[in-house]
Every structure is written in C-alpha cells, then in structure tokens.
C-alpha cells in the first residue's frame, strides 16, 4: 500500500488539528491500539493473524483481532465474524478517507492503516505512534470484584467529545477451516473480539462508568478493553485492558 505521506506526518497533523498544541510525552501514552481486520475466509490473512499474536504479547500494545463477515459468501462462514466488526472497520474507512476496506488491515490508534502482513511497515508505524502525543488521555479499567469493574477517564477540557467502547475478547482459539480459500488449514487466532458495545460518552470531564462483568464472565470471555475514541470515528484518545481473573 502506498501512502501519500508518512505515518509520523499523519499522526502530527491529526494531533495538531484535533487536539491543539501537544504537551504529552511518550511515557504519558496509553498502550498503542492495533486493530487487525481479518477473516477465516481470507487466504492472505494467516500471516497477519500470526503476527498479531506476537503483538498481543507486548505490554505497550493493545492488539485486537476483529473478524469481518463480508467474505462469508465465498465458501466459509467465519465463526468469529461480527457485523459490528465490519461496521467498525467501515467507520475507520470513512475517518481515513479510504476508498475501500480490506483484509488483512491493521488500524493503529485510529489514524493510520497498514497491510497487516507487512510487519516491517507495521513496526515502523508503531515506532512513529509512540513518539506522538496522540492516545495520551488517562484511561483505566479496574476490576472491583468478580461482578464489577469501573472505567475511569481523565479530564481534557479542550479535546473533542468521544465515544467510550467496551470490547470483549478471547485470548486464543484454533479453528479447522473446512471450506473456502483456507480449506484444510488449522488456523490460530489471538485476542479475538467477541462483543463490541458503546457504554458512554466522554465530554472532556473526569468520568466514571460502571461495568457489569457478570455477563462477560458467563460468556467465557478472557478479558475486555475500553477504548475512548473521537465521536463517530477517528483518533483514539486513550485505552486500557482488563484480563479477567478466574472465578473462585
């Protein structure tokens, strides 16, 4: 994929236009959010899926695998595909002024996309992201007990309004694909998104949002992530993850 300008230039322009003068340093950043849009029916996706597994091991990155449903018609229905994942990818596309969406696409901090199998380009973009002041809003997701958690978001009065998303994920699954482009292959996926929902709106003030963990635990999920993102799509202002502790 060719870019008109470098990722660092894009990050700088987004911050300058949307957030004003930057004062944060790299140590103030939330983990960089990497969203891989993939499908079990996409023959070019397995290298990107494996690479996401490596990114998921890093503390400085929140890596999530969003399975889309628009390749289901070619012979294999993705067992993890969500229409909400497809809708989220299309919102990214509109915010990035992209002519189309594709797999395997990695969207980084909501402001730039890279072909997910091109690990060298992804690593370059991640390095540039860490130098930007984007994604520096204070965000935490803290488990109070087995049944509840709290999202806490800091104050940035001059920043635009943002949507607060709660994303549930499973750490790992292996699938035997029996039809379609990957027929006969056994594929492993990491940090697979199983549910996406908007849980609130942030308007620049200190904000707390309660989270009911009961249904998430009952669904067998391994964890969840909160993402605070410019309203209707665009830059991610902050993010946090929660690995769920095993029930006693």
N, C-alpha and C positions, 0 to 999 in steps of 0.2 A: 504494500500500500504506500503510495507516495503522499507526502504531506507538503502543503504549501509553505508552512513554517514549522520550526522545531517545536517539540513538546514544551521545552522551557519557555519559549516565547509565548505559546498559548497560555500556559499557567500564569505568566506575568500579566498578560493582557486581561485575563479573567479576573485576577485579583484586583488590578488597578481599577477596572471599570465597575465591578460589583461591590468591592469591599473597601475601597478607598486606600489611603496610604497604609502600607504593610508595616507592622511592628513586631510580629511574631518571629521567633527563630525556630530552627528545626526541632529543638528539644520540646517546644510547646505543641507540636503537632499530635493529632490523633494518629493511630495507625493508618497507613495508606490503604484505601479500599480498592480492591481489584475484583471486578465482576466479570466472570467468564460466561459468555452466552454460547451454549453448546447443545448438541443433540445426539442421542444414541443412533440416529439415522444418518449422521454426517460422517463420511469416510475420512475427512481431513481433520476431524476433531480430536481423535485419541492422543496425538502428541501434546495438544494444548491441555487436555484433561490431566495427563501425567505431570505436566509442568505446573499446573495449578496445585497439584498435591504437594509439590516441593515448596511452592509459595505459602501454602497453608501452614507449614511448619515454622514460619518466621513470625517472631513477636511483633515486628514493626509493620506487618501487613495483615489486613483482614481480607482473606481470599474466599470468595463465594462462587459456587457453580450454579448458574441459572439455566435450567433446561427449557428450551422453547418448543412449541408444538407445531410450527409451520412446516417441518419436514416429515410429519407423521404420515402424510399421504403417499410417500414413496416406498412403503412396504413394511415399515416397522414403527409401531406406536411407542414413543419414548415413555418409559414407566415413571419418570420423574417430571415430565413436562407439565408446566402450569400456564394457563392463559395469562396469569398475572406476570409471569416472567417475560412472556412475549410483549405484553403491554409496557412493561418497564423498559425493555430494550428499545421499543419504538419511541418512548419519551426521550431516552438518551439520544436517539437519532435526530429527533426534532431539535433538541437543545444544541446538538453538534452540527446542525445544518447538513446532515448526511443525506445523500441521495437514496440510500438503501441501508438495511441492516443485514447482517450476515453471521455465519458461524465458521470458525471459532473467533468470536470477537471479545477482546478484553477492553473494558472501560475502566479507566483509572481516575479515581476521585471525581468522577462525573464530568470531566472536562476534556479528555482525550481518549481516543480508541486506538488499539494496536491489534494486528493479527495475533491471536493467542498462541500460535505455534512458533512465532518468531521471537524466541526467548531473548536474543541479544537486543532487539528493539525494545522489548518489554523492560529488560533490566536498565537500559539507558533511560527510558521514560520514568521508571521508578526512582532512579537516582535524581533526576530533574525534579520530580514531585517532592522529594524530601527537602529540596532547597527552597521550595516555595512557602509562602505564608498561608496558603490555602489549607483547609482542613485543620484549623487551629482552635476551633471552638471547644471549650471544655465540655465533655460529654462522658457520663459514666452510667453503667448498668450494673446495679448491685443487688445480689440475692439476699433478701431478709431472712427467709426460711424456705422450706420446701415448696410452699404455695405462693410465694410472692417475691417481687423484686421492685426496684424503683429506678426509673430513668431520671437523671439529674443533668440539666443543661445550663451552662453559664450564661452570663449577660454580655451582649454586644449590641448596644442600642442602635448603632449606625448601620448594622448589617440588614440585608433584606429578610423578609419573612421566609420561613422554611417549613417543610413537611417533616414530620417525625415518623419514620418507618421502623417497624419491628419485623425482623426476618428470622424465621426458624430454620434450622439446618440439621442434617445428619452428617456425622463425621466421615463415614465411608460406606460405600456399597459396591458390590461386584455384580455385574449383570451378564448373563449369557444371551447374546443377541442372536435371534434365530432367523431373521429375515432382513431385507433391505441391504444398504451399502456395506454394513458391517456384519453381515450374516456369517455365523460360525465363530465370531470372536467373543472372548471373555474380556469385558472392559470394567475397569475400576474407576470410580468417581469419588471426589473428595469435597467435603463441606457443601453437600447438595442442599439447595434451598427447597424446603417443603411447604412453606407458607409465607405469604407477604401481606402485611396489613398496615394501614396508616393508623397510628394511635394518638396523634395530636398535631398541633401546630405550634411552632415557636415564633414569637414575635419580638425577640430581642431582649426579653427579660429573663431573670432566673426562673427556671421552670422545673417542676417535678411531675412525673407521670407514673402512676402505679401500674404494675404489670402483674396479671394473674398467671402464675406458672402452672396451675393445675392441669389445664387442657394441654399445655405444651408437654408436660411430663407424661400425661396419659397417652399422647400421640407417639411417645417413644423418642422424642427429639433429643439430640445431644447438646444443643446449645441454641443461643439466639444472639442476634446482632441488632443494635439500634443505629440507624443512620439518620442524621439531620441534614437535609438536602434542600437547596433553594426550591421554593414552591413551584410546582409544575415541571420540575426537572432542571438539571444544570449542576453547578458545583456542589460537592459535599462539604459541609462546614465542619462536621465532626462525626465521630463514630466510636462505638465501644462494643465489646463482645462479652458474652457470658457463657462459660462452659458449665452446664448443669451438673451439680453434684448428684451422685447416686442416692436414691431414697434408702432410708434405713430399713 
